[in-house]
Amino acid sequence: MPRPVRVRFAPSPTGLLHIGSAHTGLFNWLFARKEKGRFLLRIEDTDTARSRPEWVDAIFEVLEWMGMDWDEEVVYQSRRFDQHVSRAESLVEAGKAYRCYYLPEELEAKRQEALAEGRSWRNDRRYADITTAEAAALEAEGRKPVIRLKIPEGKTVFRDRILGEIAVENETIDDFVIVRSNGTPLYHLAVVADDVDMNVSHVIRGIDHVTNTTKHIHLFQALGAELPEFAHLPSILGEDKKKLSKRHGAVSVSEYRDAGYLPDAVVNFLSLLGWQTGDDQEFFTRAELMQRFSLDQVHKRDTVFDLRKFEWLNGQHIMTRSNEELWSLAQPFLEQAGLTGDGQADGLAVDHAYALAVVGLLRERCRTLADFAVQGRFFFTDDFEYNPKAVRKHWAKEPEAVSERVGWLRGEFAALEAFDADAVEGVVRDLSERHGLKAAQFIHPCRVALTGEMAGPSLFHLIAVLGQEACVDRLAKALDRLPDVVEQLAVGEG
């Protein structure tokens, strides 16, 4: 019978959850969900100097935000020290590990001697078979032993689910320490002991752990435990093909959350980093990913974090949300910008119908939730500057003529009884025909006057949403400011 699928995600609470760690966790979660298995969460908080409770809470918060639910009670590695040390003691009693009394300076001297002679050095097991009396004498001298695992002769061979067969000569593996001289277990022992006790069937982790795997295999075997299947995921690189780090921008999941990325987009994008879908599909719902994901389609090549694709995918996921949902999601960013809520700027009142209309106009143009506050600022306040590029292109070339056209628009808009997109377009088309001008000669200067920008949503629909009073007032304000704005631009460029 095949072994029931049980995988674990084991982050360390020493900072915000890194994109690379979230990627590992996601592949474990997708594999467990696809195989109807169990996804376990273990907090590896053995680094007491750097681990903090608030980082543990941050891990939970991000995983819950991403929708990566775990199936059993969380395991805290720091609470299992006694079990880890007990495992090590049993290995000593079985002759599979030993107490080593070498002082650090003695080991360094032996390594340097071997290096000078051009040979590698492995622990010579001088203390592996000493008597109880000899051990007591050494401890009386003040020596505190570490516990080392005995590495057998031969070769370690295992088949990685992604990388294929890997073989390592055991002579290249030193008898590594599993318990420090102060009695605390090391990473290798803690990880394997926990994996054994949690009955982990598959260890899915980053490729940087490959060198640890041979050591862990020896620990599994020494403990008489069934080996899990191993799968090592490709590294995530920045666009310069170097390991992803802060020089490439944000590297924690929470930073992308706070920048306005949706959890479904984060899950979708991270799933594509190393997974070959077998077709050209890039947009996936969570349900599709749980159905289609396969470890056998994960490639071994390093994968590049493409921020432009991430932004595009986030925009696609934004488009799947209703205007109601998007308004709720975008509100924190609008409040942060001082456009709504307690910090709302003077001017436009934000009623619900107006908010949904604004979201409906902006949704196709926004790649992140934060974009709603940037691209939609003029919907919530008339306190904005005119973009110099827009002024240069659509006002400064013929300011007197532009003033005249803006004045015509203001008068016609003020006289409209029905103020909707069709009526507004009718005014623009009628004025252009009446004065022998192109519609664009009204449209572009009008957009600058109403929004301060040279691009944005459909102008006629934008005007209809802003409303008659706001549009007439802004056109009047633009008429007053246009000469000074054009003059200041000329002075600045002079």
Order of alpha helices (4+ residues) and beta strands (2+ residues): beta-alpha-beta-alpha-beta-alpha-beta-alpha-alpha-beta-beta-beta-beta-alpha-beta-alpha-beta-beta-alpha-alpha-alpha-beta-alpha-alpha-alpha-alpha-alpha-alpha-alpha-alpha-alpha-alpha-alpha
